[in-house]
Amino acid sequence: FPRLLVRFLFPPLGNVDVFGSSLVHAVSFPIRTWVAFMLAGWVASFVMGLVLQTLISTSEQGVEDAGVQVQDQGQLQQLMLLALEMYMFPQLYQAVIASRDEGMYQSIVAKSRSHQAKRIVVVVGAGHSN
């Protein structure tokens, strides 16, 4: 572990110093930017929490109105939130990946048409292969 930490903090010559460059960029931001980052994170967290809590409490009221006896409301809310997240995360991932792939495809088609290419070779990195 200590050797890994030393290599992380002091990479060999020719390698990118990720930690050092991140630190330099972080220090280069003015205080106003850091306050904006923190405020934006807090507001986004608050709004998402409020939206999810509203959805869960509405669903919980529907369960109670249906006549289901609930012993632990906190556990029911957690299970409902987990079910919502398990449904939404794959949907969001697919939406992001699909829109990115569509944008890349449209760009490739436009470029090949502008060059009037009959054949093209497209090199796709490992990050885009999914």
DSSP file with accessible surface (Angstrom, degrees, kcal/mol):
  #  RESIDUE AA STRUCTURE BP1 BP2  ACC     N-H-->O    O-->H-N    N-H-->O    O-->H-N    TCO  KAPPA ALPHA  PHI   PSI    X-CA   Y-CA   Z-CA
    1    1 A F     >        0   0  186      0, 0.0     4,-2.2     0, 0.0     5,-0.2   0.000 360.0 360.0 360.0 -45.3    0.0    0.0    0.0
    2    2 A P  H  >  +     0   0   96      0, 0.0     4,-2.5     0, 0.0     5,-0.2   0.902 360.0  51.9 -61.8 -36.6    2.7    2.6    0.8
    3    3 A R  H  > S+     0   0  180      1,-0.2     4,-2.4     2,-0.2     5,-0.2   0.912 109.8  49.3 -65.2 -40.3    4.4    1.9   -2.6
    4    4 A L  H  > S+     0   0  120      2,-0.2     4,-2.0     1,-0.2    -1,-0.2   0.912 111.1  49.8 -63.7 -41.3    1.1    2.4   -4.4
    5    5 A L  H  X S+     0   0   81     -4,-2.2     4,-2.5     2,-0.2     5,-0.2   0.919 110.9  49.0 -65.0 -42.0    0.5    5.7   -2.5
    6    6 A V  H  X S+     0   0   83     -4,-2.5     4,-2.8     1,-0.2    -2,-0.2   0.919 111.9  48.8 -64.8 -41.3    4.0    7.0   -3.4
    7    7 A R  H  < S+     0   0  159     -4,-2.4    -1,-0.2     1,-0.2    -2,-0.2   0.844 111.7  50.7 -66.4 -32.8    3.6    6.1   -7.0
    8    8 A F  H  < S+     0   0  109     -4,-2.0    11,-0.4    -5,-0.2    -2,-0.2   0.920 117.1  38.3 -69.0 -44.6    0.2    7.8   -7.0
    9    9 A L  H  < S+     0   0   56     -4,-2.5    -2,-0.2     1,-0.3    -1,-0.2   0.826 130.4  29.6 -76.0 -32.5    1.6   11.0   -5.5
   10   10 A F  S  < S-     0   0  155     -4,-2.8    -1,-0.3    -5,-0.2    -2,-0.1  -0.715  81.0-169.2-129.8  81.4    4.9   10.9   -7.4
   11   11 A P        -     0   0   35      0, 0.0     3,-0.1     0, 0.0    -3,-0.1  -0.275  32.4 -93.1 -70.1 158.3    4.4    9.2  -10.8
   12   12 A P    >   -     0   0   80      0, 0.0     3,-1.8     0, 0.0     2,-0.0  -0.239  54.8 -79.9 -65.6 160.4    7.4    8.3  -13.0
   13   13 A L  T 3  S+     0   0  179      1,-0.2     3,-0.1     3,-0.0     0, 0.0  -0.321 118.7  31.2 -60.9 140.8    8.7   10.7  -15.6
   14   14 A G  T 3  S+     0   0   83      1,-0.4     2,-0.3    -3,-0.1    -1,-0.2   0.196  98.1 103.4  94.4 -16.5    6.6   10.6  -18.8
   15   15 A N  S <  S-     0   0  105     -3,-1.8    -1,-0.4     1,-0.1     2,-0.4  -0.678  81.0-101.2 -96.2 156.0    3.4    9.7  -17.0
   16   16 A V        -     0   0  114     -2,-0.3     2,-1.5    -3,-0.1     3,-0.2  -0.582  24.3-136.0 -76.9 131.2    0.6   12.2  -16.3
   17   17 A D     >  +     0   0   66     -2,-0.4     4,-2.7     1,-0.2     5,-0.3  -0.682  31.1 173.9 -86.9  86.5    0.5   13.5  -12.8
   18   18 A V  H  > S+     0   0   87     -2,-1.5     4,-2.4     2,-0.2     5,-0.2   0.937  75.4  45.3 -64.2 -46.9   -3.2   13.1  -12.3
   19   19 A F  H  > S+     0   0   87    -11,-0.4     4,-2.4    -3,-0.2    -1,-0.2   0.946 116.2  46.0 -64.4 -46.1   -3.2   14.1   -8.6
   20   20 A G  H  > S+     0   0   16      1,-0.2     4,-2.6     2,-0.2    -2,-0.2   0.921 114.3  46.3 -64.4 -44.6   -0.9   17.0   -9.1
   21   21 A S  H  X S+     0   0   46     -4,-2.7     4,-2.5     2,-0.2    -1,-0.2   0.888 112.3  51.8 -68.0 -35.0   -2.7   18.4  -12.1
   22   22 A S  H  X S+     0   0   66     -4,-2.4     4,-2.5    -5,-0.3    -2,-0.2   0.912 110.8  48.4 -64.1 -41.0   -6.0   18.0  -10.3
   23   23 A L  H  X S+     0   0   93     -4,-2.4     4,-2.5     2,-0.2    -2,-0.2   0.919 110.9  50.2 -65.1 -42.7   -4.7   19.9   -7.3
   24   24 A V  H  X S+     0   0   99     -4,-2.6     4,-1.5     1,-0.2    -2,-0.2   0.927 113.6  45.5 -62.4 -43.1   -3.3   22.7   -9.6
   25   25 A H  H  X S+     0   0  117     -4,-2.5     4,-0.7     1,-0.2    -1,-0.2   0.889 111.8  51.8 -68.7 -37.5   -6.7   23.0  -11.3
   26   26 A A  H >< S+     0   0   29     -4,-2.5     3,-0.8     1,-0.2    -1,-0.2   0.902 110.6  48.0 -65.0 -39.8   -8.6   22.9   -8.1
   27   27 A V  H 3< S+     0   0  112     -4,-2.5    -1,-0.2     1,-0.2    -2,-0.2   0.819 102.8  64.1 -70.2 -27.2   -6.4   25.7   -6.6
   28   28 A S  H 3< S+     0   0   81     -4,-1.5    -1,-0.2    -5,-0.2    -2,-0.2   0.703  82.6  94.1 -72.0 -17.9   -6.9   27.8   -9.7
   29   29 A F  S << S-     0   0   86     -3,-0.8     5,-0.0    -4,-0.7     2,-0.0  -0.554  79.8-122.8 -73.4 137.2  -10.6   28.1   -9.1
   30   30 A P    >>  -     0   0   74      0, 0.0     4,-1.7     0, 0.0     3,-0.6  -0.301  25.5-106.3 -72.9 163.1  -11.6   31.3   -7.3
   31   31 A I  H 3> S+     0   0  131      1,-0.2     4,-2.7     2,-0.2     5,-0.2   0.875 119.7  61.5 -57.4 -37.7  -13.6   31.0   -4.0
   32   32 A R  H 3> S+     0   0  207      1,-0.2     4,-2.2     2,-0.2    -1,-0.2   0.888 103.3  49.9 -59.3 -37.3  -16.7   32.2   -5.8
   33   33 A T  H <> S+     0   0   40     -3,-0.6     4,-2.6     2,-0.2    -1,-0.2   0.919 110.3  49.5 -67.7 -42.6  -16.6   29.1   -8.1
   34   34 A W  H  X S+     0   0   98     -4,-1.7     4,-2.5     2,-0.2    -2,-0.2   0.904 111.0  49.5 -63.8 -40.0  -16.2   26.7   -5.1
   35   35 A V  H  X S+     0   0   76     -4,-2.7     4,-2.8     2,-0.2     5,-0.2   0.924 111.0  50.3 -64.4 -39.5  -19.1   28.3   -3.4
   36   36 A A  H  X S+     0   0   55     -4,-2.2     4,-2.8    -5,-0.2     5,-0.2   0.908 110.0  50.7 -65.2 -41.3  -21.2   28.0   -6.6
   37   37 A F  H  X S+     0   0  107     -4,-2.6     4,-2.4     2,-0.2    -1,-0.2   0.938 113.7  44.2 -58.6 -49.0  -20.2   24.3   -6.8
   38   38 A M  H  X S+     0   0  126     -4,-2.5     4,-2.5     2,-0.2    -2,-0.2   0.919 115.0  47.9 -65.5 -42.2  -21.2   23.6   -3.2
   39   39 A L  H  X S+     0   0  103     -4,-2.8     4,-2.8     2,-0.2     5,-0.2   0.925 112.1  49.4 -65.4 -42.5  -24.4   25.6   -3.6
   40   40 A A  H  X S+     0   0   60     -4,-2.8     4,-2.6    -5,-0.2     5,-0.2   0.908 112.2  48.6 -63.9 -41.0  -25.4   23.8   -6.8
   41   41 A G  H  X S+     0   0   44     -4,-2.4     4,-2.3    -5,-0.2    -1,-0.2   0.919 113.1  47.3 -63.9 -42.5  -24.7   20.4   -5.3
   42   42 A W  H  X S+     0   0  163     -4,-2.5     4,-2.6     2,-0.2    -2,-0.2   0.934 114.0  46.6 -66.1 -44.0  -26.7   21.2   -2.2
   43   43 A V  H  X S+     0   0   64     -4,-2.8     4,-2.9     2,-0.2     5,-0.2   0.926 113.0  49.1 -65.3 -43.1  -29.7   22.6   -4.3
   44   44 A A  H  X S+     0   0   58     -4,-2.6     4,-2.5    -5,-0.2     5,-0.3   0.922 113.0  47.6 -63.0 -42.0  -29.6   19.6   -6.7
   45   45 A S  H  X S+     0   0   84     -4,-2.3     4,-2.4    -5,-0.2    -1,-0.2   0.917 112.9  48.9 -63.9 -42.5  -29.5   17.2   -3.8
   46   46 A F  H  X S+     0   0  115     -4,-2.6     4,-2.4     2,-0.2    -2,-0.2   0.938 113.0  46.3 -63.9 -45.7  -32.4   19.0   -2.0
   47   47 A V  H  X S+     0   0   74     -4,-2.9     4,-2.7     2,-0.2     5,-0.2   0.937 114.6  46.5 -65.4 -45.9  -34.6   19.1   -5.1
   48   48 A M  H  X S+     0   0  104     -4,-2.5     4,-2.7    -5,-0.2     5,-0.3   0.910 112.8  50.6 -64.0 -40.2  -34.0   15.4   -6.0
   49   49 A G  H  X S+     0   0   36     -4,-2.4     4,-2.6    -5,-0.3    -1,-0.2   0.912 111.4  48.3 -61.7 -41.4  -34.6   14.4   -2.4
   50   50 A L  H  X S+     0   0   99     -4,-2.4     4,-2.3    -5,-0.2    -2,-0.2   0.924 112.6  47.8 -65.6 -43.0  -37.8   16.4   -2.3
   51   51 A V  H  X S+     0   0   69     -4,-2.7     4,-2.3     2,-0.2    -2,-0.2   0.945 115.3  44.6 -63.4 -48.0  -39.0   14.9   -5.6
   52   52 A L  H  X S+     0   0   40     -4,-2.7     4,-2.6     1,-0.2     5,-0.2   0.909 112.7  51.2 -65.2 -40.5  -38.2   11.3   -4.6
   53   53 A Q  H  X S+     0   0   91     -4,-2.6     4,-2.8    -5,-0.3     5,-0.2   0.895 109.7  50.8 -64.3 -37.1  -39.7   11.8   -1.1
   54   54 A T  H  X S+     0   0   73     -4,-2.3     4,-2.1     2,-0.2    -2,-0.2   0.930 111.7  47.1 -65.4 -44.3  -42.9   13.1   -2.7
   55   55 A L  H  X S+     0   0   87     -4,-2.3     4,-2.2     1,-0.2    -2,-0.2   0.926 115.3  45.8 -61.8 -43.4  -43.2   10.1   -5.0
   56   56 A I  H  X S+     0   0    7     -4,-2.6     4,-2.7     2,-0.2    -2,-0.2   0.914 112.1  49.3 -69.4 -43.0  -42.5    7.7   -2.2
   57   57 A S  H  X S+     0   0   36     -4,-2.8     4,-2.2     2,-0.2    -1,-0.2   0.894 111.5  50.3 -66.6 -35.2  -44.9    9.3    0.2
   58   58 A T  H  X S+     0   0   82     -4,-2.1     4,-1.9    -5,-0.2    -1,-0.2   0.929 112.6  46.6 -65.4 -43.4  -47.7    9.3   -2.4
   59   59 A S  H  X S+     0   0   57     -4,-2.2     4,-2.1     1,-0.2    -2,-0.2   0.888 110.7  53.0 -65.2 -38.5  -47.1    5.6   -3.2
   60   60 A E  H  X S+     0   0   11     -4,-2.7     4,-2.4     1,-0.2    -1,-0.2   0.910 107.2  51.2 -64.7 -39.9  -47.0    4.8    0.5
   61   61 A Q  H  X S+     0   0  113     -4,-2.2     4,-2.6     1,-0.2    -1,-0.2   0.889 108.5  52.7 -64.1 -36.9  -50.4    6.5    1.0
   62   62 A G  H  X S+     0   0   39     -4,-1.9     4,-1.4     2,-0.2    -1,-0.2   0.897 108.7  49.7 -64.4 -38.8  -51.8    4.5   -1.9
   63   63 A V  H  <>S+     0   0   42     -4,-2.1     5,-1.7     2,-0.2     4,-0.3   0.929 112.9  46.5 -65.3 -43.7  -50.5    1.3   -0.3
   64   64 A E  H ><5S+     0   0   72     -4,-2.4     3,-1.2     1,-0.2    -2,-0.2   0.884 110.3  52.8 -66.8 -37.8  -52.2    2.2    3.0
   65   65 A D  H 3<5S+     0   0  139     -4,-2.6    -1,-0.2     1,-0.3    -2,-0.2   0.798 100.9  62.2 -66.9 -27.4  -55.4    3.2    1.3
   66   66 A A  T 3<5S-     0   0   81     -4,-1.4    -1,-0.3    -5,-0.2    -2,-0.2   0.581 122.4-106.6 -74.6  -8.8  -55.5   -0.2   -0.4
   67   67 A G  T < 5 +     0   0   53     -3,-1.2     2,-0.4    -4,-0.3    -3,-0.2   0.563  67.9 148.3  98.7   9.4  -55.7   -1.7    3.1
   68   68 A V      < -     0   0   82     -5,-1.7     2,-0.5     1,-0.1    -1,-0.3  -0.643  46.8-128.9 -80.4 129.3  -52.2   -3.1    3.5
   69   69 A Q        -     0   0  176     -2,-0.4     2,-0.5     2,-0.0    -1,-0.1  -0.692  22.6-161.2 -80.7 123.4  -51.0   -3.1    7.1
   70   70 A V        -     0   0   40     -2,-0.5     3,-0.2     1,-0.2    -2,-0.0  -0.926  15.1-179.8-109.8 121.5  -47.6   -1.5    7.3
   71   71 A Q  S    S+     0   0  200     -2,-0.5     2,-0.5     1,-0.3    -1,-0.2   0.878  79.4  27.9 -85.3 -42.2  -45.6   -2.2   10.4
   72   72 A D     >  -     0   0   88      1,-0.1     4,-1.9     2,-0.0    -1,-0.3  -0.907  61.7-174.9-126.1 103.3  -42.5   -0.1    9.6
   73   73 A Q  H  > S+     0   0  101     -2,-0.5     4,-2.5     1,-0.2     5,-0.2   0.852  85.1  57.1 -67.3 -34.2  -43.1    2.9    7.4
   74   74 A G  H  > S+     0   0   33      2,-0.2     4,-2.2     1,-0.2    -1,-0.2   0.918 108.0  46.8 -62.8 -41.9  -39.4    3.8    7.1
   75   75 A Q  H  > S+     0   0  108      2,-0.2     4,-2.5     1,-0.2    -1,-0.2   0.902 111.0  52.1 -68.1 -38.4  -38.6    0.4    5.8
   76   76 A L  H  X S+     0   0   37     -4,-1.9     4,-2.4     2,-0.2    -2,-0.2   0.930 109.8  49.2 -62.4 -43.2  -41.5    0.5    3.3
   77   77 A Q  H  X S+     0   0   50     -4,-2.5     4,-2.5     1,-0.2    -1,-0.2   0.910 111.0  50.1 -63.3 -40.3  -40.3    3.9    2.0
   78   78 A Q  H  X S+     0   0  141     -4,-2.2     4,-2.5     2,-0.2    -1,-0.2   0.915 111.4  48.1 -65.0 -41.3  -36.7    2.6    1.7
   79   79 A L  H  X S+     0   0   98     -4,-2.5     4,-2.4     2,-0.2    -2,-0.2   0.904 112.5  48.5 -66.3 -39.6  -37.9   -0.4   -0.3
   80   80 A M  H  X S+     0   0   39     -4,-2.4     4,-2.4     2,-0.2    -2,-0.2   0.905 112.0  49.3 -66.8 -39.5  -40.1    1.7   -2.6
   81   81 A L  H  X S+     0   0   51     -4,-2.5     4,-2.6     2,-0.2    -2,-0.2   0.916 110.8  50.4 -65.7 -40.1  -37.2    4.1   -3.2
   82   82 A L  H  X S+     0   0   86     -4,-2.5     4,-2.7     2,-0.2    -2,-0.2   0.918 110.3  49.5 -63.5 -42.3  -34.9    1.2   -3.9
   83   83 A A  H  X S+     0   0   59     -4,-2.4     4,-1.6     2,-0.2    -2,-0.2   0.915 111.2  49.6 -63.5 -40.6  -37.4   -0.2   -6.4
   84   84 A L  H  X S+     0   0   47     -4,-2.4     4,-2.8     1,-0.2    -2,-0.2   0.927 112.5  47.3 -63.6 -43.5  -37.7    3.2   -8.1
   85   85 A E  H  X S+     0   0   66     -4,-2.6     4,-2.7     1,-0.2    -2,-0.2   0.902 108.7  54.2 -65.8 -40.0  -33.9    3.5   -8.3
   86   86 A M  H  < S+     0   0  133     -4,-2.7    -1,-0.2     1,-0.2    -2,-0.2   0.820 114.9  41.8 -65.0 -29.2  -33.6    0.0   -9.7
   87   87 A Y  H  X S+     0   0  145     -4,-1.6     4,-0.9    -5,-0.2    -2,-0.2   0.893 118.9  43.2 -79.5 -43.1  -36.1    0.9  -12.4
   88   88 A M  H  X S+     0   0   71     -4,-2.8     4,-2.9     1,-0.2     5,-0.3   0.861 101.6  63.6 -77.2 -38.4  -34.8    4.4  -13.2
   89   89 A F  H  X S+     0   0  125     -4,-2.7     4,-2.6     1,-0.2     5,-0.2   0.932 105.8  44.3 -60.0 -46.3  -31.0    3.9  -13.3
   90   90 A P  H  > S+     0   0   72      0, 0.0     4,-2.4     0, 0.0    -1,-0.2   0.894 114.1  52.3 -64.2 -33.1  -31.0    1.5  -16.3
   91   91 A Q  H  X S+     0   0   95     -4,-0.9     4,-2.2     2,-0.2    -2,-0.2   0.928 111.7  45.1 -66.2 -44.1  -33.5    3.8  -18.0
   92   92 A L  H  X S+     0   0   93     -4,-2.9     4,-2.4     2,-0.2     5,-0.2   0.911 112.8  51.2 -65.5 -42.0  -31.3    6.8  -17.5
   93   93 A Y  H  X S+     0   0  129     -4,-2.6     4,-2.8    -5,-0.3     5,-0.3   0.941 111.2  47.6 -61.2 -45.2  -28.2    4.9  -18.5
   94   94 A Q  H  X S+     0   0  115     -4,-2.4     4,-2.9     1,-0.2     5,-0.3   0.898 110.8  51.9 -63.8 -39.8  -29.8    3.8  -21.7
   95   95 A A  H  X S+     0   0   59     -4,-2.2     4,-2.0     2,-0.2    -1,-0.2   0.916 113.0  44.3 -65.1 -41.0  -31.0    7.3  -22.5
   96   96 A V  H  X S+     0   0   92     -4,-2.4     4,-2.2     2,-0.2    -2,-0.2   0.947 117.5  43.7 -68.9 -47.4  -27.6    8.8  -22.1
   97   97 A I  H  X S+     0   0   17     -4,-2.8     4,-2.8    -5,-0.2     5,-0.2   0.928 114.6  49.6 -65.2 -44.1  -25.8    6.1  -24.1
   98   98 A A  H  X S+     0   0   43     -4,-2.9     4,-2.5    -5,-0.3    -1,-0.2   0.915 112.0  47.5 -64.0 -41.3  -28.4    6.0  -26.8
   99   99 A S  H  X S+     0   0   78     -4,-2.0     4,-2.2    -5,-0.3    -1,-0.2   0.896 113.0  49.1 -68.8 -37.2  -28.3    9.8  -27.3
  100  100 A R  H  X S+     0   0   73     -4,-2.2     4,-2.4    -5,-0.2    -2,-0.2   0.940 112.9  47.1 -65.2 -45.5  -24.5    9.8  -27.3
  101  101 A D  H  X S+     0   0   54     -4,-2.8     4,-2.5     1,-0.2    -2,-0.2   0.897 111.8  50.6 -64.1 -39.6  -24.4    7.0  -29.9
  102  102 A E  H  X S+     0   0  100     -4,-2.5     4,-2.7    -5,-0.2     5,-0.2   0.916 110.2  50.1 -64.4 -42.0  -27.0    8.7  -32.1
  103  103 A G  H  X S+     0   0   42     -4,-2.2     4,-2.0     2,-0.2    -2,-0.2   0.915 111.7  48.0 -62.1 -41.9  -25.1   12.0  -32.0
  104  104 A M  H  X S+     0   0   62     -4,-2.4     4,-2.4     2,-0.2    -2,-0.2   0.916 112.1  49.8 -64.4 -43.4  -21.9   10.2  -33.0
  105  105 A Y  H  X S+     0   0  136     -4,-2.5     4,-2.7     2,-0.2     5,-0.2   0.931 110.2  49.3 -61.8 -46.1  -23.7    8.4  -35.8
  106  106 A Q  H  X S+     0   0  101     -4,-2.7     4,-2.5     1,-0.2    -1,-0.2   0.895 111.5  50.2 -61.8 -38.5  -25.2   11.6  -37.1
  107  107 A S  H  X S+     0   0   75     -4,-2.0     4,-2.4    -5,-0.2    -1,-0.2   0.918 111.2  47.9 -65.4 -42.7  -21.8   13.3  -37.1
  108  108 A I  H  X S+     0   0   53     -4,-2.4     4,-2.6     2,-0.2     5,-0.2   0.921 112.7  48.7 -64.9 -43.0  -20.2   10.4  -38.9
  109  109 A V  H  X S+     0   0   21     -4,-2.7     4,-2.4     1,-0.2     5,-0.2   0.934 112.1  48.7 -63.6 -43.7  -23.0   10.3  -41.6
  110  110 A A  H  X S+     0   0   59     -4,-2.5     4,-2.2    -5,-0.2    -2,-0.2   0.920 112.8  47.8 -63.6 -41.8  -22.7   14.1  -42.1
  111  111 A K  H  X S+     0   0  124     -4,-2.4     4,-1.5     2,-0.2    -2,-0.2   0.920 112.2  48.7 -65.9 -41.6  -18.9   14.0  -42.4
  112  112 A S  H  <>S+     0   0   25     -4,-2.6     5,-2.6     1,-0.2     4,-0.3   0.879 112.5  48.8 -68.6 -34.3  -19.1   11.1  -44.9
  113  113 A R  H ><5S+     0   0  188     -4,-2.4     3,-0.8    -5,-0.2    -1,-0.2   0.879 107.6  54.2 -70.4 -37.7  -21.7   12.8  -47.0
  114  114 A S  H 3<5S+     0   0   85     -4,-2.2    -1,-0.2     1,-0.2    -2,-0.2   0.830 114.7  40.9 -66.9 -28.8  -19.7   16.1  -47.0
  115  115 A H  T 3<5S-     0   0  134     -4,-1.5    -1,-0.2    -5,-0.2    -2,-0.2   0.407 107.3-128.6 -93.6   0.4  -16.7   14.1  -48.4
  116  116 A Q  T < 5 +     0   0  172     -3,-0.8     2,-0.3    -4,-0.3    -3,-0.2   0.894  43.7 179.2  50.8  46.6  -18.9   12.1  -50.7
  117  117 A A      < -     0   0   44     -5,-2.6    -1,-0.2     1,-0.1     3,-0.1  -0.562  29.9-167.6 -81.5 138.2  -17.3    9.0  -49.3
  118  118 A K  S    S+     0   0  206      1,-0.3     2,-0.4    -2,-0.3    -1,-0.1   0.756  81.6  20.8 -90.7 -30.3  -18.4    5.6  -50.6
  119  119 A R        -     0   0  232     -7,-0.1     2,-0.3     2,-0.0    -1,-0.3  -0.995  69.4-177.6-136.8 144.1  -16.6    3.7  -47.8
  120  120 A I        -     0   0   85     -2,-0.4     2,-0.5    -3,-0.1    -8,-0.0  -0.960  19.1-142.0-137.6 155.9  -15.4    4.9  -44.5
  121  121 A V        -     0   0  138     -2,-0.3     2,-0.5     2,-0.0    -2,-0.0  -0.987  17.4-165.9-117.0 124.7  -13.5    3.4  -41.6
  122  122 A V        -     0   0   71     -2,-0.5     2,-0.6     2,-0.0    -2,-0.0  -0.959   6.5-154.8-114.4 124.0  -14.6    4.4  -38.1
  123  123 A V        -     0   0  137     -2,-0.5     2,-0.5     0, 0.0    -2,-0.0  -0.876  13.1-168.3 -99.8 122.4  -12.4    3.6  -35.2
  124  124 A V        -     0   0   75     -2,-0.6     5,-0.0     5,-0.0    -2,-0.0  -0.940  14.0-133.2-114.8 130.8  -14.4    3.4  -31.9
  125  125 A G    >   -     0   0   40     -2,-0.5     3,-1.3     1,-0.1     4,-0.3  -0.194  30.7-100.2 -75.8 171.1  -12.7    3.3  -28.6
  126  126 A A  G >  S+     0   0   91      1,-0.3     3,-1.0     2,-0.2     4,-0.3   0.821 120.8  61.4 -63.1 -30.8  -13.5    0.8  -25.8
  127  127 A G  G 3  S+     0   0   53      1,-0.2    -1,-0.3     2,-0.1     3,-0.3   0.744 108.6  42.7 -68.9 -19.6  -15.6    3.4  -24.0
  128  128 A H  G <  S+     0   0   78     -3,-1.3    -1,-0.2     1,-0.2    -2,-0.2   0.339  88.7  89.9-106.7   5.6  -17.9    3.6  -27.0
  129  129 A S    <         0   0   93     -3,-1.0    -1,-0.2    -4,-0.3    -2,-0.1   0.600 360.0 360.0 -81.7 -10.0  -18.2   -0.1  -27.7
  130  130 A N              0   0   95     -4,-0.3    -1,-0.2    -3,-0.3    -3,-0.0   0.037 360.0 360.0 -82.0 360.0  -21.2   -0.6  -25.4
